[in-house]
Each structure stands twice: as C-alpha cells, then as structure tokens.
C-alpha cells in the first residue's frame, strides 16, 4: 500500500483509489496539524506517521484518523489510532478526546478532502 502526502485538496477519485488499494472502504491517515499536511494510505497509521516524521514533522503535531470516503460528510471521519495514545499530551486513549483538537483536524481535512 502506497502512502501519499497532500498539502492541497484531494479529489474524491484519488481517495477512493487509495481506499480500494488498501482496506476497501477506508483510508488510514495522519495529519500534521501545524504544517497542514496529510499522509494517506499504508497498512498502519505508524507508516504514515513515519513518512511525515521523515519530512520534518514534529511528533506532537501528528494525529491519526480514518477516512471512509463512501460515507456522508458528517460520518466519514474517525479519530482513532494507536499513535493517538499520548499521555504527555493528555490523550490516554486511541481516540482523540480533545474537542478543540478534533475540530481543528476536521476543519483541515474538510478543506482538503473532496467528498
């Protein structure tokens, strides 16, 4: 599974192709909330995370999520990943609990993902 990095809008067709080449109905991704970069694809969120780290992202700015391109705008995003367990940043679970951070992530992804 290929990992692609985006800093501009992603056509729905490309997102669907990434899903099809991987899990079928879902794409794993990691966002750099500071640089507004998305790494999408791969088998594990940690694969996407490593690609962004190799490009100079900071660990504290990276958060994992899943996109379901076949779902509605209200349902397509899931804030769950093993890389989100961050005791030092107050996130003790796979799911991102901070509502402000979730809103920030959703706003960036909504701007970049064309559904």
MDTraj code that builds the backbone (N, CA, C; nanometers):
import mdtraj as md
import numpy as np

residues = "UNK UNK UNK UNK UNK UNK UNK UNK UNK UNK UNK UNK UNK UNK UNK UNK UNK UNK UNK UNK UNK UNK UNK UNK UNK UNK UNK UNK UNK UNK UNK UNK UNK UNK UNK UNK UNK UNK UNK UNK UNK UNK UNK UNK UNK UNK UNK UNK UNK UNK UNK UNK UNK UNK UNK UNK UNK UNK UNK UNK UNK UNK UNK UNK UNK UNK UNK UNK UNK UNK UNK UNK UNK UNK UNK UNK UNK UNK UNK UNK UNK UNK UNK UNK UNK UNK UNK UNK UNK UNK UNK UNK UNK UNK UNK UNK UNK UNK UNK UNK UNK UNK UNK UNK UNK UNK UNK UNK UNK UNK UNK UNK UNK UNK UNK".split()
xyz = np.array([
    [0.0839, -0.1187, 0.0000],
    [0.0000, 0.0000, 0.0000],
    [0.0879, 0.1243, 0.0000],
    [0.0619, 0.2098, -0.0968],
    [0.1372, 0.3340, -0.1089],
    [0.0871, 0.4381, -0.0107],
    [0.1785, 0.5233, 0.0319],
    [0.1431, 0.6373, 0.1163],
    [0.1677, 0.7628, 0.0349],
    [0.0685, 0.8498, 0.0324],
    [0.0802, 0.9762, -0.0392],
    [0.0652, 1.0899, 0.0604],
    [0.1407, 1.1960, 0.0379],
    [0.1343, 1.3149, 0.1231],
    [0.0684, 1.4270, 0.0432],
    [-0.0257, 1.4941, 0.1080],
    [-0.1019, 1.6007, 0.0438],
    [-0.0937, 1.7293, 0.1253],
    [-0.0838, 1.8408, 0.0528],
    [-0.0941, 1.9729, 0.1164],
    [-0.1930, 2.0601, 0.0407],
    [-0.2690, 1.9963, -0.0483],
    [-0.3727, 2.0651, -0.1254],
    [-0.4906, 1.9692, -0.1408],
    [-0.6049, 2.0198, -0.1881],
    [-0.7246, 1.9352, -0.1958],
    [-0.7037, 1.8042, -0.2728],
    [-0.7670, 1.7005, -0.2199],
    [-0.7563, 1.5654, -0.2738],
    [-0.8869, 1.5311, -0.3443],
    [-0.8817, 1.5015, -0.4738],
    [-1.0045, 1.4637, -0.5443],
    [-1.0628, 1.3341, -0.4865],
    [-1.1935, 1.3262, -0.4861],
    [-1.2613, 1.2080, -0.4325],
    [-1.2144, 1.0806, -0.5026],
    [-1.1893, 1.0882, -0.6323],
    [-1.1454, 0.9710, -0.7078],
    [-1.0136, 0.9164, -0.6542],
    [-0.9226, 1.0068, -0.6182],
    [-0.7933, 0.9635, -0.5648],
    [-0.8104, 0.8993, -0.4268],
    [-0.8977, 0.9561, -0.3465],
    [-0.9263, 0.8995, -0.2151],
    [-0.9889, 0.7606, -0.2284],
    [-1.0817, 0.7468, -0.3216],
    [-1.1442, 0.6164, -0.3452],
    [-1.0417, 0.5143, -0.3942],
    [-0.9478, 0.5569, -0.4784],
    [-0.8429, 0.4672, -0.5269],
    [-0.7523, 0.4228, -0.4124],
    [-0.7191, 0.5145, -0.3219],
    [-0.6388, 0.4775, -0.2050],
    [-0.7132, 0.3755, -0.1184],
    [-0.8423, 0.3976, -0.0995],
    [-0.9223, 0.3034, -0.0205],
    [-0.9242, 0.1667, -0.0876],
    [-0.9477, 0.1667, -0.2167],
    [-0.9584, 0.0408, -0.2912],
    [-0.8271, -0.0374, -0.2875],
    [-0.7149, 0.0334, -0.2916],
    [-0.5856, -0.0342, -0.2914],
    [-0.5471, -0.0858, -0.1526],
    [-0.6218, -0.0455, -0.0517],
    [-0.5910, -0.0872, 0.0842],
    [-0.7009, -0.1672, 0.1486],
    [-0.7805, -0.1014, 0.2291],
    [-0.8830, -0.1675, 0.3092],
    [-1.0197, -0.1755, 0.2414],
    [-1.0332, -0.1187, 0.1251],
    [-1.1583, -0.1265, 0.0514],
    [-1.2482, -0.0065, 0.0716],
    [-1.2905, 0.0169, 0.1957],
    [-1.3829, 0.1267, 0.2222],
    [-1.3245, 0.2337, 0.3138],
    [-1.1969, 0.2191, 0.3490],
    [-1.1363, 0.3081, 0.4479],
    [-0.9922, 0.3383, 0.4105],
    [-0.9485, 0.4599, 0.4463],
    [-0.8097, 0.5008, 0.4270],
    [-0.7557, 0.5446, 0.5618],
    [-0.6404, 0.4911, 0.5995],
    [-0.5746, 0.5365, 0.7217],
    [-0.4967, 0.6628, 0.6889],
    [-0.4903, 0.7521, 0.7865],
    [-0.4180, 0.8757, 0.7629],
    [-0.3607, 0.9348, 0.8895],
    [-0.2657, 1.0236, 0.8705],
    [-0.2058, 1.1009, 0.9791],
    [-0.1981, 1.2447, 0.9325],
    [-0.2332, 1.3347, 1.0221],
    [-0.2305, 1.4777, 0.9910],
    [-0.1247, 1.5468, 1.0756],
    [-0.0534, 1.6379, 1.0124],
    [0.0338, 1.7308, 1.0838],
    [-0.0494, 1.8580, 1.0973],
    [-0.1005, 1.8821, 1.2177],
    [-0.1916, 1.9949, 1.2375],
    [-0.1209, 2.1292, 1.2268],
    [0.0091, 2.1309, 1.2446],
    [0.0845, 2.2551, 1.2340],
    [0.1157, 2.2889, 1.0880],
    [0.1641, 2.1903, 1.0126],
    [0.2009, 2.2122, 0.8722],
    [0.0846, 2.1919, 0.7756],
    [-0.0277, 2.1422, 0.8275],
    [-0.1459, 2.1161, 0.7460],
    [-0.1159, 2.0180, 0.6329],
    [-0.0488, 1.9095, 0.6696],
    [-0.0156, 1.8022, 0.5762],
    [-0.0937, 1.6774, 0.6121],
    [-0.1331, 1.6019, 0.5100],
    [-0.1989, 1.4730, 0.5309],
    [-0.1144, 1.3652, 0.4659],
    [-0.0872, 1.2582, 0.5378],
    [-0.0281, 1.1377, 0.4812],
    [-0.1392, 1.0340, 0.4809],
    [-0.1692, 0.9795, 0.3637],
    [-0.2800, 0.8855, 0.3497],
    [-0.2329, 0.7571, 0.2846],
    [-0.2897, 0.6451, 0.3311],
    [-0.2581, 0.5144, 0.2757],
    [-0.1770, 0.4331, 0.3748],
    [-0.1169, 0.3284, 0.3261],
    [-0.0359, 0.2438, 0.4122],
    [-0.1197, 0.1457, 0.4919],
    [-0.0510, 0.0528, 0.5525],
    [-0.1189, -0.0503, 0.6305],
    [-0.1490, -0.0039, 0.7724],
    [-0.0569, 0.0732, 0.8294],
    [-0.0697, 0.1195, 0.9674],
    [-0.0579, 0.2718, 0.9739],
    [-0.1207, 0.3304, 1.0750],
    [-0.1053, 0.4743, 1.0952],
    [0.0416, 0.5087, 1.1176],
    [0.1135, 0.4205, 1.1829],
    [0.2547, 0.4466, 1.2115],
    [0.3367, 0.4579, 1.0827],
    [0.2922, 0.3939, 0.9739],
    [0.3603, 0.4086, 0.8450],
    [0.3473, 0.5526, 0.7954],
    [0.2264, 0.6057, 0.8026],
    [0.2025, 0.7451, 0.7632],
    [0.2779, 0.8407, 0.8551],
    [0.2738, 0.8096, 0.9825],
    [0.3445, 0.8916, 1.0812],
    [0.4926, 0.9013, 1.0469],
    [0.5539, 0.7891, 1.0121],
    [0.6969, 0.7870, 0.9817],
    [0.7296, 0.8697, 0.8580],
    [0.6431, 0.8638, 0.7583],
    [0.6643, 0.9449, 0.6375],
    [0.6685, 1.0932, 0.6737],
    [0.5757, 1.1369, 0.7576],
    [0.5735, 1.2788, 0.7968],
    [0.6912, 1.3140, 0.8865],
    [0.7296, 1.2246, 0.9764],
    [0.8482, 1.2497, 1.0596],
    [0.9725, 1.2642, 0.9720],
    [0.9835, 1.1801, 0.8704],
    [1.0974, 1.1872, 0.7783],
    [1.0993, 1.3181, 0.7005],
    [0.9842, 1.3832, 0.6885],
    [0.9744, 1.5125, 0.6180],
    [0.9875, 1.6304, 0.7131],
    [1.0194, 1.6027, 0.8392],
    [1.0445, 1.7111, 0.9334],
    [0.9305, 1.7465, 1.0271],
    [0.8222, 1.6723, 1.0245],
    [0.7119, 1.6992, 1.1178],
    [0.7540, 1.6650, 1.2602],
    [0.6901, 1.7284, 1.3559],
    [0.7146, 1.7005, 1.4971],
    [0.6093, 1.6037, 1.5484],
    [0.6523, 1.5094, 1.6291],
    [0.5633, 1.4066, 1.6830],
    [0.4390, 1.4665, 1.7485],
    [0.4555, 1.5731, 1.8231],
    [0.3435, 1.6330, 1.8964],
    [0.2351, 1.6877, 1.8040],
    [0.2694, 1.7128, 1.6771],
    [0.1739, 1.7694, 1.5814],
    [0.1012, 1.6632, 1.4998],
    [0.1357, 1.5355, 1.5183],
    [0.0822, 1.4277, 1.4349],
    [-0.0275, 1.3512, 1.5063],
    [-0.1396, 1.3331, 1.4354],
    [-0.2552, 1.2626, 1.4904],
    [-0.3134, 1.1697, 1.3848],
    [-0.3529, 1.0496, 1.4262],
    [-0.4060, 0.9504, 1.3347],
    [-0.5577, 0.9543, 1.3242],
    [-0.6070, 0.9133, 1.2085],
    [-0.7510, 0.9118, 1.1823],
    [-0.7793, 0.8109, 1.0719],
    [-0.9057, 0.7850, 1.0485],
    [-0.9517, 0.7021, 0.9375],
    [-1.0554, 0.7809, 0.8597],
    [-1.0512, 0.7687, 0.7268],
    [-1.1500, 0.8316, 0.6397],
    [-1.2263, 0.7207, 0.5679],
    [-1.3583, 0.7336, 0.5681],
    [-1.4472, 0.6432, 0.4949],
    [-1.5091, 0.7233, 0.3813],
    [-1.4480, 0.7200, 0.2611],
    [-1.4955, 0.8061, 0.1520],
    [-1.6375, 0.7779, 0.1048],
    [-1.6931, 0.6629, 0.1362],
    [-1.8293, 0.6314, 0.0944],
    [-1.9366, 0.6836, 0.1876],
    [-1.8957, 0.7398, 0.3003],
    [-1.9925, 0.7905, 0.3981],
    [-2.0173, 0.9394, 0.3781],
    [-2.1179, 0.9897, 0.4469],
    [-2.1525, 1.1313, 0.4377],
    [-2.0480, 1.2172, 0.5079],
    [-2.0492, 1.3453, 0.4796],
    [-1.9557, 1.4411, 0.5396],
    [-1.9624, 1.4370, 0.6930],
    [-2.0783, 1.4078, 0.7468],
    [-2.0956, 1.4028, 0.8926],
    [-2.0387, 1.2743, 0.9542],
    [-2.0226, 1.1683, 0.8715],
    [-1.9838, 1.0375, 0.9251],
    [-1.8497, 0.9863, 0.8762],
    [-1.7858, 1.0546, 0.7843],
    [-1.6717, 0.9962, 0.7137],
    [-1.5407, 0.9927, 0.7922],
    [-1.5317, 1.0645, 0.9020],
    [-1.4064, 1.0783, 0.9749],
    [-1.4129, 1.0100, 1.1103],
    [-1.3071, 0.9334, 1.1411],
    [-1.2957, 0.8618, 1.2683],
    [-1.1608, 0.9003, 1.3298],
    [-1.1613, 0.9450, 1.4537],
    [-1.0415, 0.9979, 1.5199],
    [-0.9718, 0.8908, 1.6030],
    [-0.9477, 0.7746, 1.5466],
    [-0.8967, 0.6617, 1.6231],
    [-0.7671, 0.6084, 1.5630],
    [-0.6657, 0.5919, 1.6472],
    [-0.5389, 0.5333, 1.6055],
    [-0.4544, 0.5043, 1.7288],
    [-0.3725, 0.4027, 1.7178],
    [-0.2795, 0.3728, 1.8277],
    [-0.1805, 0.4875, 1.8505],
    [-0.1460, 0.5615, 1.7444],
    [-0.0487, 0.6701, 1.7620],
    [-0.1062, 0.7861, 1.8415],
    [-0.2375, 0.7851, 1.8651],
    [-0.3008, 0.8937, 1.9404],
    [-0.2882, 0.8766, 2.0913],
    [-0.2382, 0.7643, 2.1359],
    [-0.2185, 0.7453, 2.2805],
    [-0.0973, 0.8293, 2.3185],
    [-0.1250, 0.9405, 2.3855],
    [-0.0219, 1.0392, 2.4188],
    [-0.0380, 1.0881, 2.5623],
    [0.0039, 1.0123, 2.6604],
    [-0.0108, 1.0578, 2.7993],
    [0.0490, 1.1967, 2.8240],
    [0.1640, 1.2271, 2.7626],
    [0.2263, 1.3584, 2.7837],
    [0.1430, 1.4730, 2.7296],
    [0.0564, 1.4429, 2.6325],
    [-0.0290, 1.5456, 2.5744],
    [-0.1721, 1.5324, 2.6238],
    [-0.1933, 1.4490, 2.7244],
    [-0.3247, 1.4378, 2.7861],
    [-0.4234, 1.3494, 2.7132],
    [-0.3781, 1.2736, 2.6132],
    [-0.4683, 1.1835, 2.5405],
    [-0.4316, 1.0399, 2.5783],
    [-0.5137, 0.9796, 2.6624],
    [-0.4839, 0.8476, 2.7169],
    [-0.5494, 0.7337, 2.6387],
    [-0.6101, 0.7642, 2.5268],
    [-0.6899, 0.6671, 2.4528],
    [-0.6497, 0.6702, 2.3058],
    [-0.6928, 0.5676, 2.2306],
    [-0.6723, 0.5652, 2.0855],
    [-0.7530, 0.6748, 2.0165],
    [-0.8641, 0.7126, 2.0762],
    [-0.9487, 0.8168, 2.0199],
    [-0.9040, 0.9537, 2.0713],
    [-0.9010, 1.0515, 1.9826],
    [-0.8662, 1.1883, 2.0228],
    [-0.9824, 1.2422, 2.1049],
    [-0.9548, 1.2805, 2.2291],
    [-1.0605, 1.3253, 2.3206],
    [-1.0785, 1.4769, 2.3228],
    [-0.9740, 1.5521, 2.2940],
    [-0.9793, 1.6978, 2.2983],
    [-1.0692, 1.7498, 2.1854],
    [-1.1818, 1.8084, 2.2226],
    [-1.2785, 1.8544, 2.1227],
    [-1.2242, 1.9669, 2.0351],
    [-1.1412, 2.0539, 2.0906],
    [-1.0811, 2.1610, 2.0106],
    [-0.9859, 2.1038, 1.9064],
    [-0.9066, 2.0047, 1.9455],
    [-0.8158, 1.9399, 1.8524],
    [-0.8944, 1.8660, 1.7445],
    [-0.9992, 1.7967, 1.7822],
    [-1.0845, 1.7273, 1.6841],
    [-1.1428, 1.8262, 1.5836],
    [-1.1886, 1.9403, 1.6329],
    [-1.2461, 2.0436, 1.5454],
    [-1.1396, 2.0959, 1.4482],
    [-1.0193, 2.1185, 1.4998],
    [-0.9091, 2.1664, 1.4165],
    [-0.8759, 2.0633, 1.3071],
    [-0.8678, 1.9370, 1.3449],
    [-0.8398, 1.8303, 1.2493],
    [-0.9506, 1.8219, 1.1450],
    [-1.0752, 1.8233, 1.1897],
    [-1.1883, 1.8133, 1.0966],
    [-1.1891, 1.9298, 0.9986],
    [-1.1616, 2.0504, 1.0464],
    [-1.1603, 2.1670, 0.9583],
    [-1.0550, 2.1530, 0.8487],
    [-0.9354, 2.1081, 0.8857],
    [-0.8284, 2.0907, 0.7871],
    [-0.8664, 1.9817, 0.6877],
    [-0.9129, 1.8688, 0.7379],
    [-0.9473, 1.7570, 0.6495],
    [-1.0662, 1.7938, 0.5609],
    [-1.1655, 1.8628, 0.6153],
    [-1.2807, 1.9048, 0.5339],
    [-1.2364, 1.9953, 0.4186],
    [-1.1349, 2.0787, 0.4421],
    [-1.0842, 2.1665, 0.3365],
    [-1.0094, 2.0869, 0.2299],
    [-0.9460, 1.9777, 0.2702],
    [-0.8590, 1.9051, 0.1790],
    [-0.9214, 1.7839, 0.1124],
    [-1.0241, 1.7272, 0.1727],
    [-1.0842, 1.6061, 0.1196],
    [-1.2125, 1.6430, 0.0451],
    [-1.2135, 1.6176, -0.0832],
    [-1.3290, 1.6488, -0.1662],
    [-1.4224, 1.5274, -0.1718],
    [-1.5312, 1.5330, -0.0975],
    [-1.6283, 1.4227, -0.0966],
    [-1.7521, 1.4600, -0.1740],
])
top = md.Topology()
chain = top.add_chain()
for i, resn in enumerate(residues, 1):
    res = top.add_residue(resn, chain, resSeq=i)
    for name in ("N", "CA", "C"):
        top.add_atom(name, md.element.get_by_symbol(name[0]), res)
traj = md.Trajectory(xyz[None], top)
